[in-house]
Amino acid sequence: MPKSSRTHVIETLLAIQQGQSLATLLTNLLEQVTPDDKAFVHALLLTTLRHWHATARLVDKLADKPIDETQVRTAIQVGMTQLLYLDVAEHASIFETVEAVKQIGFARASGLVNAVLRKVAKNPAKYRKLADKNHSLPNWLARQLKQDWGEQYNELTQALRLAAPIFLRPNTKFCTVQDYENLLDDTNIEHEIVSTGLQNAHSHAQAIRLNESVKINELPKFAEGWVSVQDLHAQLAGHLLLTGLSSEASEPLNVLDACCAPGGKTAHLLELAEQNSRVNSKKFHMKHLTAIDNEPNRLQRVKQNLTRLHLDDEALITIQTADATIFGQENFSQKFDVILLDAPCTATGVIRRHPDIGLLRTEADVSQTVTLQASILHNLWHSLADGGCLLYVTCSILKAENEEQLAEFMATHADAEAVDFDLNLSNQFKRPIGWQCLPLDAHGGDGFYYAMLKKR
């Protein structure tokens, strides 16, 4: 008998609990189910992950005795998600989940799964309220967020359970934001132009938010390279460099984009440089961009993105596999006017977009990541020219990886000076060094941290 859609979801969740990422599993999962089931399977998987820790607490509450078998717990949580968060009929939710338990080899637990799910089905409103009462994060992460963001804690932890909106960045090589808005109007795709929050920025410091579900490859002119999908707060990187360097750059800039994959910020820098070159502006005139990452497979995606966007000018950009902790040590004379460091992090700011992070990350990952970040920062600083700027970016919402990391760096590097800038959205918070963007708004951007340093 072919595996059911729920069986495939359960098996995928088991693989995630073994350390595999959603990104590596999702395509294969969707290929295994029928076209009619793809949307349901996708929704069931992501919704189960978003409420994972909350439904896990419900399992412990409802079971007469502890359930230790991961397969059984996972099946119950998949069933609970259908009953509490998806518009699935009670009979289908329970019957199909019980059948899935049998398919994964745990027929002996089918009675237990049935019993727990029937308790939930008797009063779903009650159990939904219980599940929604607190966070749905690993306890170590919830504790750290409460310590870091006490005032925003409740709003933040609830917002992390929501799906993230989709933002678009029109390619200025082909069109303006307003031009692309007209294309969306012509195809009746609901959308809205929104500000990135950067004060005193140029008029193009805007993004487009989609207000309806759309297949990305079906966006107008997507294949032709007219638009990219990029989070609102991720788009700040290019605009910050454009604005921050507008009064500094009298000569073409030699730029390093470190830890660049998958290349969204790389493409944005190239788009802005191409635009300014086209209008003979010196606000961000690029001499050359070197983009590095330590994973060759991820660099292939960078190349593919740049090719689609018609930005793969080999005379302007060099893409190479390199370890940022030692990059530049083979040639100390090579200096960069600008370094964009999209630093490795725990990615806690993008849990809405990648809900498997709540299962994959551990408390030990934070200290390991902080150590790695410090090593990269220290090394790349040697490659920054005197008077040059380094933009430090993470998609983390943990202070240890962000403002505390920068404070430690500046305390040990007397030639580092923080460059001030302003953001003005309600979910963007000025810190002692830099700015923290938090995913508080269901319609707003993800969690990102930005700090710009100048080398005296």
Beta strands, then each sheet from edge to edge (+ up, - down):
strand 1: 166-170
strand 2: 191-195
strand 3: 206-210
strand 4: 227-229
strand 5: 253-258
strand 6: 286-293
strand 7: 317-321
strand 8: 336-342
strand 9: 384-394
strand 10: 416-419
strand 11: 428-430
strand 12: 435-437
strand 13: 448-455
sheet 1: 2+ 3- 1+ 4-
sheet 2: 7+ 6+ 5+ 8+ 9+ 13- 10+
sheet 3: 7+ 6+ 5+ 8+ 9+ 13- 12+ 11-
end
